[in-house]
C-alpha cells in the first residue's frame, strides 16, 4: 500500500534523534512497551523512521564523509530547496548539490530536479529533492501503478481529547 518506515541502526540513538528532528522535522512517537531495547520511533510526512542502537559496528557505514548519489540512500521530498540548503550550511553539515534533467543533464523528462545529498550521524546517506517536478511515465505497466492515499498513513494522536 505504501512505505511504512525505514529502520536505521545507529551509534547513538540520542544523537540520531536530534539529527532527524532538528534537520528533517521528524517527531518522536511512543514505541510499544514490549520493545525492550534502546531505540526510538520517529514519524512525519507519512513515513516513520525506526532507530535502533547498534550492537555491531560492522552494520554501520564505514565511510561517513564520501557523498555518492549512486550509493544507497533514502530520499525525501522538499518544498523549499534553498531553505533546506541554508539549514544544512547553518548546521555545518557537508552536502553535495546537483541538478538532474533539463539544464543539469541526466534525463528527467525535460524537467530539472534539484538534489541535496548528505549523511546522518552514522553515515547513512539522505537525499532531499524537489522530485515532484518529475513526471512519472510508466513503461509497459499501464493500470498497475497504485498511488497511496491518506487512509494508509497511521493515525496520529493529537492529544486534544486526553485519550491515549
N, CA, C and O of each residue as an XYZ file, in Angstrom:
656
protein
N       0.826     -1.206      0.000
C       0.000      0.000      0.000
C       0.859      1.255      0.000
O       0.613      2.178     -0.776
N       1.884      1.293      0.882
C       2.767      2.452      0.948
C       3.944      2.112      1.852
O       3.862      1.185      2.658
N       5.022      2.844      1.724
C       6.155      2.672      2.624
C       5.721      3.058      4.026
O       5.166      4.139      4.222
N       5.964      2.193      5.005
C       5.573      2.469      6.383
C       6.715      3.106      7.158
O       6.540      4.168      7.755
N       7.888      2.469      7.156
C       9.015      3.046      7.874
C      10.336      2.544      7.311
O      10.390      1.541      6.599
N      11.386      3.258      7.644
C      12.758      2.885      7.332
C      13.429      2.662      8.674
O      13.277      3.475      9.586
N      14.158      1.585      8.803
C      14.854      1.290     10.050
C      16.342      1.583      9.881
O      16.942      1.223      8.868
N      16.930      2.235     10.875
C      18.350      2.579     10.853
C      19.004      2.159     12.157
O      18.530      2.525     13.233
N      20.088      1.394     12.075
C      20.900      1.154     13.262
C      21.766      2.392     13.464
O      22.138      3.053     12.495
N      22.085      2.706     14.696
C      22.860      3.925     14.944
C      23.834      3.755     16.107
O      23.635      2.939     17.008
N      24.889      4.556     16.049
C      25.897      4.561     17.110
C      25.331      5.157     18.393
O      25.654      4.719     19.498
N      24.479      6.168     18.221
C      23.871      6.839     19.363
C      22.435      7.202     19.000
O      22.203      8.068     18.156
N      21.477      6.542     19.637
C      20.074      6.841     19.376
C      19.799      8.308     19.668
O      19.102      8.973     18.901
N      20.338      8.818     20.767
C      20.101     10.214     21.152
C      20.590     11.184     20.071
O      19.879     12.123     19.712
N      21.796     10.958     19.556
C      22.353     11.834     18.519
C      21.535     11.742     17.228
O      21.311     12.752     16.560
N      21.096     10.548     16.881
C      20.301     10.375     15.660
C      18.921     11.007     15.804
O      18.417     11.606     14.854
N      18.303     10.883     16.975
C      17.008     11.536     17.214
C      17.159     13.038     17.035
O      16.323     13.673     16.392
N      18.208     13.607     17.594
C      18.444     15.053     17.464
C      18.580     15.448     15.997
O      18.007     16.449     15.568
N      19.326     14.675     15.235
C      19.524     14.951     13.812
C      18.196     14.903     13.046
O      17.848     15.857     12.351
N      17.464     13.807     13.169
C      16.245     13.637     12.378
C      15.133     14.595     12.799
O      14.279     14.933     11.979
N      15.124     15.040     14.056
C      14.102     16.001     14.475
C      14.493     17.423     14.093
O      13.659     18.179     13.594
N      15.749     17.798     14.320
C      16.178     19.181     14.043
C      16.418     19.453     12.566
O      16.084     20.533     12.079
N      16.984     18.504     11.850
C      17.326     18.721     10.442
C      16.140     18.415      9.526
O      15.853     19.177      8.602
N      15.455     17.303      9.781
C      14.421     16.857      8.853
C      12.995     17.023      9.362
O      12.049     16.730      8.630
N      12.814     17.482     10.594
C      11.476     17.777     11.080
C      10.658     16.583     11.529
O       9.435     16.683     11.632
N      11.305     15.446     11.800
C      10.560     14.299     12.311
C      10.197     14.529     13.771
O      10.811     15.354     14.448
N       9.196     13.797     14.253
C       8.685     13.931     15.612
C       8.815     12.576     16.305
O       8.489     11.545     15.716
N       9.289     12.574     17.548
C       9.396     11.337     18.310
C       7.990     10.868     18.689
O       7.171     11.650     19.171
N       7.729      9.586     18.464
C       6.447      8.996     18.854
C       6.721      7.839     19.815
O       7.836      7.322     19.885
N       5.691      7.448     20.546
C       5.838      6.358     21.504
C       6.042      5.031     20.789
O       5.457      4.768     19.739
N       6.899      4.194     21.397
C       7.110      2.833     20.903
C       6.337      1.874     21.795
O       6.062      2.193     22.952
N       5.983      0.706     21.275
C       5.337     -0.296     22.130
C       6.245     -0.666     23.309
O       7.458     -0.797     23.147
N       5.659     -0.832     24.476
C       6.430     -1.162     25.675
C       7.156     -2.495     25.546
O       8.169     -2.716     26.210
N       6.651     -3.374     24.708
C       7.281     -4.688     24.543
C       8.658     -4.609     23.882
O       9.421     -5.573     23.927
N       8.975     -3.482     23.276
C      10.301     -3.311     22.667
C      11.277     -2.920     23.777
O      11.379     -1.748     24.141
N      11.983     -3.902     24.304
C      12.840     -3.679     25.460
C      14.311     -3.478     25.087
O      15.203     -3.920     25.811
N      14.560     -2.816     23.965
C      15.917     -2.478     23.551
C      15.973     -0.988     23.259
O      14.944     -0.357     23.017
N      17.185     -0.424     23.280
C      17.376      1.005     23.086
C      17.049      1.388     21.647
O      17.632      0.858     20.702
N      16.122      2.303     21.499
C      15.727      2.756     20.173
C      14.737      3.891     20.274
O      14.369      4.313     21.371
N      14.306      4.382     19.131
C      13.320      5.462     19.081
C      12.547      5.346     17.780
O      13.074      4.906     16.758
N      11.286      5.750     17.839
C      10.462      5.819     16.632
C      10.176      7.281     16.342
O       9.820      8.058     17.228
N      10.343      7.634     15.074
C      10.074      8.986     14.609
C       9.031      8.903     13.499
O       8.927      7.891     12.806
N       8.266      9.970     13.339
C       7.259      9.968     12.290
C       7.022     11.392     11.797
O       7.053     12.344     12.577
N       6.790     11.525     10.517
C       6.303     12.749      9.885
C       6.219     12.491      8.387
O       6.826     11.548      7.880
N       5.480     13.314      7.691
C       5.388     13.256      6.227
C       4.854     11.919      5.719
O       5.104     11.553      4.571
N       4.126     11.187      6.556
C       3.560      9.923      6.128
C       4.506      8.743      6.188
O       4.182      7.674      5.671
N       5.667      8.902      6.804
C       6.625      7.801      6.903
C       7.292      7.812      8.275
O       7.476      8.866      8.884
N       7.645      6.639      8.740
C       8.333      6.520     10.014
C       9.794      6.182      9.827
O      10.190      5.606      8.814
N      10.590      6.549     10.817
C      11.991      6.133     10.892
C      12.150      5.468     12.248
O      11.872      6.075     13.282
N      12.599      4.216     12.240
C      12.826      3.485     13.465
C      14.330      3.402     13.698
O      15.066      2.837     12.888
N      14.773      3.968     14.806
C      16.193      3.974     15.157
C      16.454      2.877     16.175
O      15.699      2.719     17.134
N      17.521      2.121     15.968
C      17.881      1.016     16.850
C      19.356      1.165     17.214
O      20.211      1.316     16.342
N      19.639      1.122     18.515
C      21.028      1.206     18.974
C      21.806      0.017     18.423
O      21.398     -1.132     18.594
N      22.923      0.293     17.763
C      23.732     -0.762     17.163
C      24.519     -1.506     18.231
O      25.069     -0.916     19.162
N      24.552     -2.812     18.063
C      25.401     -3.648     18.924
C      26.598     -4.145     18.117
O      27.466     -4.844     18.640
N      26.632     -3.777     16.843
C      27.668     -4.276     15.941
C      28.095     -3.150     14.998
O      27.358     -2.792     14.079
N      29.277     -2.597     15.224
C      29.795     -1.506     14.391
C      29.902     -1.901     12.913
O      29.899     -1.032     12.040
N      29.994     -3.191     12.632
C      30.104     -3.663     11.249
C      28.839     -3.367     10.437
O      28.890     -3.333      9.207
N      27.711     -3.153     11.111
C      26.457     -2.865     10.407
C      26.349     -1.406      9.990
O      25.451     -1.038      9.233
N      27.263     -0.577     10.482
C      27.219      0.859     10.189
C      28.142      1.188      9.022
O      29.149      0.511      8.816
N      27.806      2.222      8.260
C      28.683      2.618      7.143
C      30.093      2.953      7.641
O      30.265      3.562      8.697
N      31.082      2.548      6.870
C      32.473      2.812      7.260
C      32.898      4.227      6.878
O      33.609      4.892      7.632
N      32.464      4.682      5.711
C      32.872      5.991      5.207
C      31.757      7.002      5.476
O      30.748      7.031      4.772
N      31.952      7.823      6.498
C      30.919      8.792      6.881
C      31.026     10.095      6.098
O      30.162     10.961      6.236
N      32.065     10.256      5.279
C      32.289     11.534      4.610
C      31.990     11.525      3.114
O      31.555     12.543      2.574
N      32.211     10.405      2.432
C      32.058     10.342      0.978
C      30.590     10.432      0.582
O      29.764      9.663      1.073
N      30.264     11.367     -0.302
C      28.908     11.538     -0.819
C      28.860     11.060     -2.266
O      29.491     11.650     -3.143
N      28.117      9.999     -2.506
C      27.996      9.431     -3.838
C      26.514      9.218     -4.135
O      25.905      8.312     -3.565
N      25.916     10.028     -5.014
C      24.490      9.885     -5.333
C      24.106      8.497     -5.826
O      22.928      8.139     -5.812
N      25.081      7.716     -6.258
C      24.796      6.369     -6.749
C      24.821      5.336     -5.619
O      24.608      4.149     -5.866
N      25.078      5.770     -4.395
C      25.120      4.868     -3.250
C      23.712      4.720     -2.659
O      22.817      5.494     -2.997
N      23.515      3.741     -1.786
C      22.227      3.558     -1.111
C      21.857      4.820     -0.354
O      22.707      5.444      0.280
N      20.577      5.200     -0.423
C      20.109      6.369      0.316
C      18.588      6.356      0.397
O      17.915      5.639     -0.343
N      18.063      7.162      1.312
C      16.631      7.416      1.337
C      16.445      8.855      0.869
O      17.311      9.706      1.073
N      15.309      9.108      0.242
C      15.074     10.421     -0.329
C      13.766     10.997      0.192
O      12.763     10.294      0.318
N      13.800     12.298      0.495
C      12.624     13.000      0.984
C      12.305     14.165      0.066
O      13.194     14.891     -0.379
N      11.028     14.327     -0.204
C      10.516     15.443     -0.989
C      10.654     16.729     -0.178
O      10.458     16.719      1.037
N      10.987     17.829     -0.839
C      11.175     19.107     -0.147
C      10.432     20.220     -0.881
O      10.456     20.287     -2.110
N       9.775     21.088     -0.123
C       9.053     22.210     -0.723
C       9.952     23.410     -0.989
O       9.682     24.190     -1.903
N      11.023     23.572     -0.202
C      11.887     24.746     -0.318
C      13.351     24.310     -0.260
O      13.952     24.247      0.813
N      13.908     24.012     -1.423
C      15.286     23.513     -1.507
C      16.295     24.526     -0.983
O      17.263     24.148     -0.324
N      16.084     25.802     -1.264
C      17.022     26.834     -0.800
C      17.047     26.906      0.725
O      18.117     27.041      1.319
N      15.883     26.819      1.360
C      15.825     26.850      2.825
C      16.512     25.623      3.414
O      17.196     25.722      4.432
N      16.335     24.469      2.779
C      16.977     23.246      3.272
C      18.485     23.340      3.139
O      19.216     22.952      4.051
N      18.956     23.852      2.009
C      20.397     24.007      1.819
C      20.970     24.977      2.855
O      22.049     24.739      3.397
N      20.261     26.055      3.128
C      20.705     27.024      4.132
C      20.759     26.385      5.520
O      21.697     26.625      6.281
N      19.758     25.579      5.845
C      19.724     24.894      7.144
C      20.928     23.966      7.300
O      21.546     23.923      8.364
N      21.260     23.227      6.245
C      22.413     22.336      6.292
C      23.701     23.126      6.501
O      24.571     22.707      7.266
N      23.825     24.268      5.823
C      25.011     25.120      5.999
C      25.102     25.624      7.430
O      26.172     25.593      8.037
N      23.977     26.090      7.970
C      23.953     26.605      9.342
C      24.324     25.534     10.368
O      24.925     25.838     11.398
N      23.965     24.283     10.083
C      24.251     23.176     10.994
C      25.609     22.517     10.679
O      25.954     21.487     11.259
N      26.371     23.124      9.757
C      27.686     22.609      9.358
C      27.644     21.155      8.888
O      28.504     20.346      9.236
N      26.631     20.848      8.098
C      26.505     19.511      7.535
C      26.950     19.553      6.085
O      26.376     20.264      5.260
N      27.980     18.780      5.791
C      28.527     18.709      4.437
C      27.480     18.125      3.495
O      26.890     17.083      3.782
N      27.252     18.801      2.369
C      26.281     18.287      1.404
C      26.802     18.453     -0.021
O      27.699     19.249     -0.295
N      26.212     17.681     -0.901
C      26.502     17.767     -2.331
C      25.219     18.211     -3.008
O      24.158     17.629     -2.783
N      25.314     19.233     -3.828
C      24.155     19.739     -4.551
C      24.322     19.406     -6.025
O      25.407     19.552     -6.589
N      23.236     18.956     -6.639
C      23.279     18.723     -8.081
C      21.895     18.884     -8.668
O      20.887     18.827     -7.964
N      21.869     19.087     -9.983
C      20.621     19.213    -10.730
C      20.616     18.138    -11.800
O      21.604     17.951    -12.509
N      19.510     17.440    -11.911
C      19.346     16.381    -12.906
C      18.236     16.810    -13.853
O      17.216     17.351    -13.425
N      18.442     16.565    -15.146
C      17.422     16.921    -16.129
C      17.707     18.257    -16.772
O      18.787     18.821    -16.602
N      16.750     18.756    -17.502
C      16.796     19.996    -18.265
C      18.203     20.599    -18.395
O      18.904     20.292    -19.360
N      18.628     21.439    -17.460
C      19.932     22.084    -17.550
C      21.050     21.238    -16.949
O      22.214     21.412    -17.308
N      20.712     20.324    -16.038
C      21.720     19.567    -15.316
C      22.082     18.237    -15.915
O      22.943     17.544    -15.374
N      21.458     17.845    -17.020
C      21.756     16.560    -17.643
C      21.076     15.426    -16.897
O      20.363     15.654    -15.920
N      21.297     14.221    -17.353
C      20.798     13.040    -16.663
C      19.337     12.717    -16.895
O      18.759     11.963    -16.113
N      18.726     13.241    -17.909
C      17.330     12.884    -18.193
C      16.358     13.733    -17.407
O      16.538     14.947    -17.310
N      15.337     13.126    -16.849
C      14.351     13.843    -16.051
C      13.142     14.278    -16.845
O      12.330     15.056    -16.343
N      12.995     13.799    -18.072
C      11.794     14.104    -18.855
C      11.649     15.568    -19.200
O      10.530     16.060    -19.342
N      12.786     16.293    -19.341
C      12.724     17.698    -19.716
C      12.516     18.632    -18.540
O      12.414     19.843    -18.736
N      12.450     18.110    -17.333
C      12.237     18.933    -16.155
C      13.448     18.821    -15.223
O      13.948     17.722    -14.988
N      13.912     19.939    -14.700
C      15.056     19.931    -13.796
C      14.631     19.488    -12.402
O      13.595     19.913    -11.889
N      15.438     18.636    -11.803
C      15.239     18.161    -10.436
C      16.465     18.592     -9.631
O      17.596     18.279    -10.002
N      16.238     19.306     -8.534
C      17.334     19.694     -7.652
C      17.479     18.648     -6.558
O      16.485     18.140     -6.040
N      18.728     18.325     -6.206
C      19.006     17.320     -5.190
C      20.076     17.819     -4.231
O      21.020     18.500     -4.632
N      19.916     17.469     -2.957
C      20.935     17.685     -1.939
C      21.222     16.328     -1.312
O      20.298     15.632     -0.891
N      22.482     15.950     -1.245
C      22.886     14.692     -0.621
C      23.735     15.010      0.593
O      24.624     15.859      0.528
N      23.466     14.330      1.707
C      24.258     14.484      2.923
C      24.096     13.225      3.748
O      23.309     12.347      3.395
N      24.837     13.126      4.849
C      24.803     11.922      5.667
C      24.272     12.222      7.059
O      24.446     13.315      7.597
N      23.614     11.207      7.627
C      23.180     11.329      9.013
C      24.384     11.062      9.924
O      25.462     10.760      9.410
N      24.251     11.158     11.238
C      25.405     10.998     12.130
C      26.110      9.651     12.016
O      27.273      9.529     12.401
N      25.420      8.638     11.492
C      26.016      7.312     11.370
C      26.577      7.028      9.988
O      27.131      5.954      9.754
N      26.443      7.969      9.075
C      26.995      7.802      7.737
C      26.005      7.285      6.707
O      26.399      6.987      5.579
N      24.725      7.170      7.065
C      23.716      6.773      6.083
C      23.348      7.993      5.244
O      23.082      9.067      5.782
N      23.335      7.821      3.928
C      23.091      8.956      3.051
C      21.601      9.263      2.927
O      20.745      8.378      2.936
N      21.338     10.565      2.812
C      19.985     11.090      2.656
C      19.977     12.024      1.455
O      20.922     12.781      1.233
N      18.906     11.959      0.692
C      18.702     12.887     -0.418
C      17.479     13.733     -0.110
O      16.466     13.229      0.376
N      17.584     15.013     -0.395
C      16.445     15.923     -0.352
C      16.271     16.396     -1.789
O      17.237     16.804     -2.434
N      15.034     16.342     -2.293
C      14.834     16.723     -3.692
C      13.485     17.401     -3.881
O      12.619     17.371     -3.008
N      13.338     18.009     -5.043
C      12.041     18.538     -5.463
C      11.536     17.668     -6.612
O      11.225     18.153     -7.700
N      11.468     16.378     -6.334
C      11.133     15.380     -7.358
C       9.696     15.456     -7.850
O       9.339     14.761     -8.801
N       8.859     16.286     -7.225
C       7.502     16.447     -7.753
C       7.544     17.073     -9.138
O       6.555     17.034     -9.869
N       8.689     17.653     -9.502
C       8.850     18.222    -10.845
C       8.954     17.138    -11.918
O       8.784     17.416    -13.105
N       9.232     15.913    -11.500
C       9.427     14.817    -12.440
C       8.105     14.142    -12.765
O       7.374     13.732    -11.864
N       7.806     14.030    -14.019
C       6.596     13.337    -14.458
C       6.894     11.843    -14.522
O       7.858     11.427    -15.165
N       6.065     11.031    -13.854
C       6.230      9.586    -13.889
C       5.584      9.046    -15.153
O       4.402      9.276    -15.407
N       6.366      8.330    -15.939
C       5.877      7.750    -17.182
C       6.046      6.234    -17.091
O       7.163      5.733    -17.217
N       4.950      5.494    -16.873
C       5.048      4.038    -16.759
C       5.553      3.403    -18.049
O       5.193      3.835    -19.145
N       6.390      2.374    -17.912
C       6.862      1.614    -19.062
C       6.216      0.234    -19.008
O       6.549     -0.577    -18.144
N       5.304     -0.029    -19.919
C       4.634     -1.326    -20.011
C       3.911     -1.718    -18.725
O       3.809     -2.904    -18.410
N       3.413     -0.740    -17.985
C       2.730     -1.076    -16.738
C       1.467     -0.247    -16.544
O       1.045     -0.015    -15.412
N       0.871      0.193    -17.625
C      -0.349      0.989    -17.526
C      -1.385      0.217    -16.701
O      -1.638     -0.962    -16.952
N      -1.971      0.885    -15.729
C      -3.005      0.286    -14.904
C      -2.496     -0.495    -13.705
O      -3.299     -0.918    -12.873
N      -1.178     -0.701    -13.587
C      -0.648     -1.472    -12.462
C      -0.094     -0.603    -11.348
O       0.141     -1.105    -10.248
N       0.124      0.686    -11.594
C       0.651      1.576    -10.569
C      -0.470      1.944     -9.610
O      -1.548      2.366    -10.028
N      -0.204      1.779     -8.321
C      -1.175      2.132     -7.291
C      -0.609      3.280     -6.474
O       0.484      3.181     -5.917
N      -1.351      4.354     -6.410
C      -0.912      5.514     -5.652
C      -1.492      5.460     -4.249
O      -2.685      5.207     -4.086
N      -0.668      5.693     -3.230
C      -1.171      5.653     -1.855
C      -2.116      6.816     -1.586
O      -2.038      7.867     -2.223
N      -3.009      6.602     -0.627
C      -3.905      7.680     -0.202
C      -3.706      7.906      1.285
O      -3.034      7.121      1.954
N      -4.284      8.969      1.799
C      -4.117      9.317      3.203
C      -4.592      8.219      4.146
O      -4.122      8.138      5.281
N      -5.511      7.377      3.696
C      -6.038      6.352      4.586
C      -4.979      5.336      4.988
O      -5.178      4.607      5.960
N      -3.868      5.264      4.278
C      -2.815      4.308      4.597
C      -1.842      4.823      5.652
O      -1.058      4.051      6.204
N      -1.888      6.097      5.927
C      -0.993      6.639      6.944
C      -1.488      6.233      8.324
O      -2.696      6.205      8.555
N      -0.575      5.914      9.256
C      -1.051      5.589     10.601
C      -1.705      6.807     11.238
O      -1.307      7.941     10.969
N      -2.703      6.578     12.077
C      -3.344      7.726     12.741
C      -2.382      8.392     13.698
O      -1.535      7.732     14.300
N      -2.512      9.688     13.835
C      -1.651     10.469     14.719
C      -2.494     10.972     15.882
O      -3.532     11.604     15.681
N      -2.042     10.688     17.096
C      -2.758     11.159     18.276
C      -2.463     12.640     18.470
O      -1.303     13.032     18.599
N      -3.504     13.462     18.491
C      -3.301     14.915     18.617
C      -3.285     15.377     20.059
O      -2.824     16.483     20.340
N      -3.778     14.556     20.988
C      -3.763     14.934     22.397
C      -4.853     15.917     22.756
O      -4.855     16.440     23.870
N      -5.787     16.191     21.848
C      -6.820     17.196     22.126
C      -7.933     16.676     23.023
O      -8.615     17.455     23.689
N      -8.120     15.335     23.042
C      -9.210     14.834     23.862
C      -8.748     14.127     25.133
O      -9.571     13.651     25.915
N      -7.443     14.058     25.340
C      -6.898     13.482     26.570
C      -6.880     11.966     26.575
O      -6.371     11.375     27.527
N      -7.418     11.305     25.543
C      -7.387      9.841     25.471
C      -6.108      9.381     24.796
O      -5.525     10.110     23.993
N      -5.673      8.172     25.121
C      -4.468      7.616     24.507
C      -4.800      6.416     23.667
O      -3.908      5.814     23.071
